[in-house]
């Protein structure tokens, strides 16, 4: 079974999303066209699962996403 292209209440299909960053219920999403959009999820786990099911990378899991000031 494949993941749904759209998440209810979110205006963009999964194939337009490049990657995301989440803080509690607030998601910062980079689209493939370079646009940044924000989304407040009412069901954080379901929205994150939808992103994961559509193979959208979480920026927090990328090497070097945090800059260490002591480096």
N, C-alpha and C positions, 0 to 999 in steps of 0.2 A: 504494500500500500504506500502510495507516495504522499508527501506532505501537501497540504493545501497551499495554493499560491497566495491567498489573501488571509489576513488575520482580521476577525471582526472588529470594526472600529478603528483600524489602522489603514491609512489612505494609500499605502504603497504595496505593490506585490513583492514577494520575496526575490524575484529575479532582478529587481532594481536596487537591492541592498548590497553594499560592499562589505561593511562590518559594523559592529556596534560596541558600545560601552554602557554599562548599567551601574547606577547608584540607587540602591533600594528599588523604588518603583519608577524611577526616572531613567529613560533610555535615550542616549545620544546615538543617532544613527547616521552613518555616512552612506549616501547613495552612490551608485556607480558613476553618476554624472558630476560628482564632487559636492553636491548640495548636502548640507547638514540639517537634519530634522530632529525634533525631540518628541517623545511620546511618553505619557504617564500611563502605565499599565494598571488596570484594575485587578488583574490576576497576573502577578509577576511571574509565577512559575509557568503558567500556561503560555505567556508571551515568549519567555525565554526558551521554552521547549519548542515552540513554533520556529523560532530563529534557528535553534540547533537542528531541528528536523529538516530545515531547508539549507543546512550547511553554511550558515552565516557565521563568520569568525567573530569571536569575542576578543576585542583588543587587549583585554587584561591577560589573555593567554599567550600573546605574542612576545617573543624575546625583545627586551629593550624598550618595552612600552613605557616604563617608568625611568626617568632620568635620576640618577644618583648624584646628589650635589657634592658628595665627597670624592667623586672620581676625577 
